């Protein structure tokens, strides 16, 4: 079973208008909403690839109820910890002349709720996959990902970490199966400008020296590079189509890579499927659909 962890799920509320005038009443041209958070995004794309997963994390209030009911299906089993106070956040994304985002904070998470989540991790067994994705709420300790990985130590669990800066660095001592920084994050980690493919490979290998088994570096419009645990380097380009949406593209890549590796144990194919999923999301208003993934995969 694949388990995804989303510590601060969200409802993304998208508002589109021709222009935004501060200080007066504005009216939208259209609106839409999506249930998200990085781990949830991974689960939803895995569902499109016919792989079941269990979504873990915290929900609260009426928005939390909407998230749990909105993503649950025959491929996504939800086992969220329900908090007694607060409500799951709403992120507002205003798309007018440019794009303005207002991200909510989310509910406070007490220590006893965190322990409930940890107990759910005790149920993981050999052969399971644990995906830790996204930032952490301010009320959780900075070492929460480390503690989660420690909780499954001693079991043959495939650990996937898609996080930034210190959260990512702190996970490396536990030798995660795969991590996925982007070029900017790679630059921030090593306090340098990562300019070209040679730099990407150099610093990806440094992350391997620090503990990661496989390193995917997403490069935006230039595609992605994977340095795998055998030392081989794989590169994958992108399709040249209009980009509609970038939210969830990285999470889609994670889902595709995990699915591709589980199905074939082939790192090259896993990167290709991951790239197809990331591309598919960027070409759609929401997350990748199976039809779009298949279309992109055929053209890559």
C-alpha distance (Angstrom), angle and dihedral (degrees) to the residues before:
residue distance angle dihedral
X1 . . .
X2 3.78 . .
X3 3.80 115.0 .
X4 3.80 120.6 -163.8
X5 3.79 122.5 -165.3
X6 3.81 122.1 -151.4
X7 3.78 110.6 175.3
X8 3.81 95.9 -176.1
X9 3.84 110.9 28.5
X10 3.78 119.2 -169.8
X11 3.75 146.8 -165.0
X12 3.79 106.7 -132.1
X13 3.81 108.2 -147.7
X14 3.80 110.3 -161.9
X15 3.80 117.7 -160.5
X16 3.80 119.3 -173.5
X17 3.80 124.5 -165.6
X18 3.78 136.6 155.5
X19 3.81 92.3 -118.2
X20 3.80 139.7 -8.6
X21 3.82 120.1 -130.1
X22 3.84 112.7 -167.1
X23 3.79 118.3 -139.2
X24 3.81 97.9 26.8
X25 3.80 137.2 73.7
X26 3.80 110.9 -81.5
X27 3.78 125.8 -165.8
X28 3.76 124.2 -148.5
X29 3.78 126.4 -123.7
X30 3.81 91.4 -149.8
X31 3.79 141.2 -15.2
X32 3.79 136.8 -156.5
X33 3.77 137.5 167.4
X34 3.78 137.0 -149.7
X35 3.79 133.2 -167.2
X36 3.77 108.7 -125.0
X37 3.73 155.7 145.0
X38 3.80 118.7 147.1
X39 3.80 98.7 -89.7
X40 3.79 91.8 45.4
X41 3.81 89.2 51.1
X42 3.81 89.1 53.6
X43 3.81 90.7 51.3
X44 3.80 92.2 49.3
X45 3.81 93.9 51.8
X46 3.81 91.1 44.5
X47 3.80 86.3 55.0
X48 3.81 89.7 56.0
X49 3.81 87.1 52.9
X50 3.82 90.8 52.5
X51 3.79 94.3 -111.1
X52 3.82 116.9 132.2
X53 3.79 120.7 -135.7
X54 3.78 140.3 175.6
X55 3.80 115.7 -126.8
X56 3.80 114.8 -145.5
X57 3.78 130.9 -176.8
X58 3.80 140.1 85.5
X59 3.80 131.8 -55.0
X60 3.79 132.4 179.2
X61 3.80 139.5 -178.2
X62 3.78 129.2 -6.2
X63 3.79 91.9 -42.4
X64 3.79 90.1 55.4
X65 3.80 90.3 51.6
X66 3.81 89.3 51.5
X67 3.82 91.7 51.0
X68 3.81 93.9 49.2
X69 3.80 94.5 47.0
X70 3.80 93.3 39.1
X71 3.80 97.3 57.7
X72 3.79 101.0 33.3
X73 3.80 115.8 107.5
X74 3.79 139.6 136.4
X75 3.83 89.7 -71.2
X76 3.83 99.1 41.0
X77 3.80 118.4 61.0
X78 3.80 111.5 -168.9
X79 3.79 120.4 -147.7
X80 3.79 101.3 166.0
X81 3.79 121.8 163.5
X82 3.80 106.6 -119.7
X83 3.80 114.4 -138.5
X84 3.78 120.4 -146.9
X85 3.81 96.3 -140.9
X86 3.78 135.7 46.3
X87 3.78 129.1 9.6
X88 3.77 136.5 -95.1
X89 3.77 111.1 -93.8
X90 3.76 131.1 -97.5
X91 3.81 117.6 -146.0
X92 3.80 113.9 -154.9
X93 3.77 117.8 -150.9
X94 3.80 114.7 -171.0
X95 3.79 113.2 -162.6
X96 3.80 109.2 -168.6
X97 3.82 125.7 119.3
X98 3.79 85.9 -21.6
X99 3.79 132.6 -7.1
X100 3.80 124.5 -81.9
X101 3.79 121.8 -173.7
X102 3.79 128.8 -162.2
X103 3.80 110.5 -172.9
X104 3.79 120.5 -162.6
X105 3.80 122.9 -132.4
X106 3.79 101.1 -130.0
X107 3.81 128.1 -143.2
X108 3.79 128.1 -48.1
X109 3.79 111.3 -99.5
X110 3.81 114.6 -144.6
X111 3.80 122.3 -146.6
X112 3.81 92.9 -109.7
X113 3.83 90.9 56.9
X114 3.79 90.4 51.1
X115 3.79 89.6 51.7
X116 3.82 89.3 52.3
X117 3.79 88.9 55.9
X118 3.80 91.0 47.8
X119 3.79 89.7 53.4
X120 3.80 89.4 55.4
X121 3.82 88.4 55.6
X122 3.80 87.9 57.4
X123 3.83 86.6 69.6
X124 3.82 92.9 65.5
X125 3.78 115.1 111.1
X126 3.81 137.5 -162.6
X127 3.78 110.5 -65.2
X128 3.81 95.3 28.0
X129 3.80 123.7 125.8
X130 3.82 124.2 -133.5
X131 3.82 117.7 -162.1
X132 3.81 115.7 -165.2
X133 3.78 108.7 -171.9
X134 3.77 137.3 169.9
X135 3.76 140.0 7.0
X136 3.79 123.7 -45.4
X137 3.81 127.8 -117.6
X138 3.79 115.4 -102.3
X139 3.80 91.8 -114.1
X140 3.81 93.3 62.6
X141 3.82 124.0 81.6
X142 3.80 118.0 -100.1
X143 3.80 91.4 -119.8
X144 3.80 95.1 55.8
X145 3.82 94.2 115.6
X146 3.79 90.9 49.6
X147 3.79 89.7 51.3
X148 3.79 91.2 50.2
X149 3.79 92.0 50.8
X150 3.81 90.1 46.7
X151 3.79 88.4 52.4
X152 3.81 91.3 64.3
X153 3.80 95.1 38.3
X154 3.78 112.9 132.9
X155 3.80 92.2 34.8
X156 3.79 125.0 97.2
X157 3.81 93.6 -114.1
X158 3.79 121.2 152.6
X159 3.82 106.5 -129.6
X160 3.81 119.0 -153.7
X161 3.82 117.7 -173.2
X162 3.81 123.2 -169.7
X163 3.79 104.1 171.5
X164 3.77 139.3 119.0
X165 3.79 137.1 -105.0
X166 3.79 115.8 -36.7
X167 3.82 94.6 8.6
X168 3.78 88.1 59.7
X169 3.80 95.9 41.2
X170 3.80 92.4 49.9
X171 3.80 91.0 54.9
X172 3.81 95.0 56.3
X173 3.79 96.5 80.9
X174 3.82 86.8 66.4
X175 3.83 91.5 57.3
X176 3.83 100.3 -124.0
X177 3.80 115.5 -151.8
X178 3.80 92.8 -124.1
X179 3.80 138.6 -0.6
X180 3.81 127.2 -171.0
X181 3.80 117.8 -154.5
X182 3.79 119.9 164.9
X183 3.80 124.6 -132.0
X184 3.81 93.9 -93.2
X185 3.79 92.2 49.8
X186 3.80 89.9 48.8
X187 3.80 88.7 53.6
X188 3.80 91.8 49.3
X189 3.80 93.9 48.1
X190 3.80 93.7 52.9
X191 3.83 97.4 32.3
X192 3.77 93.5 -124.8
X193 3.79 140.4 97.5
X194 3.78 111.4 -94.4
X195 3.79 101.1 -151.8
X196 3.79 113.2 164.9
X197 3.80 144.1 11.7
X198 3.80 91.9 -83.5
X199 3.82 90.1 56.1
X200 3.81 91.8 46.7
X201 3.80 91.6 52.8
X202 3.81 92.6 44.2
X203 3.79 94.8 54.3
X204 3.79 94.2 38.5
X205 3.81 87.3 58.4
X206 3.81 89.5 49.6
X207 3.81 88.3 56.8
X208 3.79 87.7 52.1
X209 3.79 89.6 52.0
X210 3.82 86.9 53.2
X211 3.81 91.2 54.7
X212 3.82 113.2 -79.9
X213 3.81 115.0 128.1
X214 3.80 97.6 -157.8
X215 3.81 127.1 15.9
X216 3.80 125.0 -161.0
X217 3.80 115.5 -170.6
X218 3.79 113.5 -164.4
X219 3.80 111.9 -147.1
X220 3.80 102.8 -172.3
X221 3.78 111.7 -133.7
X222 3.81 90.4 4.2
X223 3.80 92.9 64.0
X224 3.80 124.3 -128.5
X225 3.79 142.6 -61.4
X226 3.79 126.8 -144.9
X227 3.78 123.3 -163.3
X228 3.79 102.9 -167.6
X229 3.78 129.8 -155.8
X230 3.81 92.4 -99.3
X231 3.80 89.7 60.4
X232 3.82 94.7 -107.2
X233 3.80 120.2 137.4
X234 3.81 121.2 -139.6
X235 3.79 124.7 -171.9
X236 3.78 128.4 -167.8
X237 3.79 127.9 -173.3
X238 3.79 130.0 -152.9
X239 3.79 136.0 -116.8
X240 3.79 117.6 -103.9
X241 3.79 101.3 -122.8
X242 3.82 129.3 129.5
X243 3.81 110.2 -79.5
X244 3.79 110.2 -129.8
X245 3.78 100.4 170.9
X246 3.80 137.7 10.9
X247 3.81 98.5 -177.2
X248 3.80 108.9 111.6
X249 3.81 96.0 6.4
X250 3.80 92.3 117.8
X251 3.80 91.7 46.2
X252 3.79 89.0 50.3
X253 3.80 89.2 53.6
X254 3.81 90.0 53.1
X255 3.80 91.1 50.5
X256 3.79 92.7 48.7
X257 3.79 93.4 47.3
X258 3.81 92.6 50.0
X259 3.81 91.5 46.6
X260 3.80 93.0 46.4
X261 3.79 93.3 49.5
X262 3.81 94.4 45.4
X263 3.80 91.2 51.2
X264 3.83 99.6 43.0
X265 3.85 111.0 8.8
X266 3.82 83.7 -135.8
X267 3.81 113.4 131.6
X268 3.80 94.2 -161.3
X269 3.80 92.7 53.5
X270 3.81 91.4 43.2
X271 3.81 90.5 56.5
X272 3.81 90.9 46.3
X273 3.80 92.7 51.7
X274 3.79 90.6 44.1
X275 3.78 90.4 52.0
X276 3.81 91.1 47.2
X277 3.81 90.2 53.9
X278 3.81 92.6 47.1
X279 3.80 91.2 48.2
X280 3.80 91.9 46.8
X281 3.79 91.8 54.9
X282 3.80 92.2 48.8
X283 3.81 90.2 54.4
X284 3.83 94.5 51.7
X285 3.84 135.2 62.1
X286 3.82 90.0 -119.3
X287 3.78 136.8 14.2
X288 3.80 124.9 -35.9
X289 3.80 118.1 -75.3
X290 3.80 123.5 -149.7
X291 3.79 91.1 -112.9
X292 3.80 93.0 53.4
X293 3.82 92.6 43.9
X294 3.81 90.9 53.4
X295 3.81 91.3 47.2
X296 3.80 93.0 51.0
X297 3.81 94.0 41.9
X298 3.79 90.4 56.3
X299 3.81 91.4 53.4
X300 3.81 100.0 43.3
